[in-house]
Amino acid sequence: MKIGRLGVWALVDCLTASAEAAFARDVEQWGYSALWMGEALGRDVLVNAAWLLANTRTLVIASGIANIFARDAMAMAAARGQLNEQSGGRFLLGMGISHAPLVSAMRGHTYEKPVTTMRTYVEAMARAPYISPRPSDAMPTVIAALGPKMVALARDVADGAHPYNTTVAQTAEARAVLGRNKRLCVEQKVLLETNAARAREIARAYLRPYLRLSNYVNSWRRAGFDDSDFRRQCVESTRRHTGRVGR
């Protein structure tokens, strides 16, 4: 699989099927090498990948991420093989451990020891039988990784890591752990706004839901943020909300 330095990560499952297919074709025409999409409360990311692969010709479609609690290891391995065989090797599987509230409260699974759970899952994928035609090329897999232990696991059992909501400094740290021969597929947010105050307001609103997810908060702590940063985010959010009530 040939994947360039720049791709697009987008919440395409908020679009209609025809609109997201058109968007994928635009991304392909613009010259980006890959389109990444997530999985949370909307479409099944692997089913959606099949749709977008069928509606593009050269674009790599990547899951960022496929939740391992949404399907067992055998189903994940089968989908990876099938999507690559059908598309001529244009599917990149990014998979992750997700977050406790999404896994336990919404899906009813037990959320325990992320690194151990992921290692066991990858080992089960490697053992999974698959009797259908296989793709001629390798089927790359990257693991969503924030902390150094998960990055190291991605280095040892996968083709690389897919960090999300991390800083530039954390990207350098992940590369040091992975080494030079593994994929480092980083989601880096870009905000097209020239007004600094407005840009911060937009960014804070986008990041606010992530403050309820301990994986991200712990990652930001490792990056040097502390409780004062998180409290300031909540206070500013409350002030904006209170100021709008009487309008």
Rosetta blueprint (number, residue, H / E / L):
1 M L
2 K L
3 I L
4 G L
5 R L
6 L L
7 G L
8 V E
9 W E
10 A L
11 L L
12 V H
13 D H
14 C H
15 L L
16 T L
17 A H
18 S H
19 A H
20 E H
21 A H
22 A H
23 F H
24 A H
25 R H
26 D H
27 V H
28 E H
29 Q H
30 W L
31 G L
32 Y L
33 S L
34 A E
35 L E
36 W E
37 M E
38 G L
39 E L
40 A L
41 L L
42 G L
43 R L
44 D L
45 V H
46 L H
47 V H
48 N H
49 A H
50 A H
51 W H
52 L H
53 L H
54 A H
55 N L
56 T L
57 R L
58 T L
59 L L
60 V E
61 I E
62 A E
63 S E
64 G L
65 I L
66 A E
67 N E
68 I H
69 F H
70 A H
71 R L
72 D L
73 A H
74 M H
75 A H
76 M H
77 A H
78 A H
79 A H
80 R H
81 G H
82 Q H
83 L H
84 N H
85 E H
86 Q H
87 S H
88 G L
89 G L
90 R L
91 F E
92 L E
93 L E
94 G E
95 M E
96 G E
97 I L
98 S L
99 H L
100 A H
101 P H
102 L H
103 V H
104 S H
105 A H
106 M H
107 R L
108 G L
109 H L
110 T L
111 Y L
112 E L
113 K L
114 P H
115 V H
116 T H
117 T H
118 M H
119 R H
120 T H
121 Y H
122 V H
123 E H
124 A H
125 M H
126 A H
127 R H
128 A L
129 P L
130 Y L
131 I L
132 S L
133 P L
134 R L
135 P L
136 S L
137 D L
138 A L
139 M L
140 P L
141 T E
142 V E
143 I E
144 A L
145 A L
146 L L
147 G L
148 P H
149 K H
150 M H
151 V H
152 A H
153 L H
154 A H
155 R H
156 D H
157 V H
158 A L
159 D L
160 G E
161 A E
162 H L
163 P L
164 Y E
165 N L
166 T L
167 T L
168 V H
169 A H
170 Q H
171 T H
172 A H
173 E H
174 A H
175 R H
176 A H
177 V H
178 L H
179 G L
180 R L
181 N L
182 K L
183 R E
184 L E
185 C L
186 V L
187 E E
188 Q L
189 K L
190 V L
191 L L
192 L L
193 E L
194 T L
195 N L
196 A H
197 A H
198 R H
199 A H
200 R H
201 E H
202 I H
203 A H
204 R H
205 A H
206 Y H
207 L H
208 R H
209 P H
210 Y H
211 L H
212 R H
213 L L
214 S H
215 N H
216 Y H
217 V H
218 N H
219 S H
220 W H
221 R H
222 R H
223 A L
224 G L
225 F L
226 D L
227 D H
228 S H
229 D H
230 F H
231 R H
232 R H
233 Q H
234 C H
235 V H
236 E H
237 S H
238 T H
239 R H
240 R H
241 H H
242 T H
243 G H
244 R H
245 V H
246 G L
247 R L
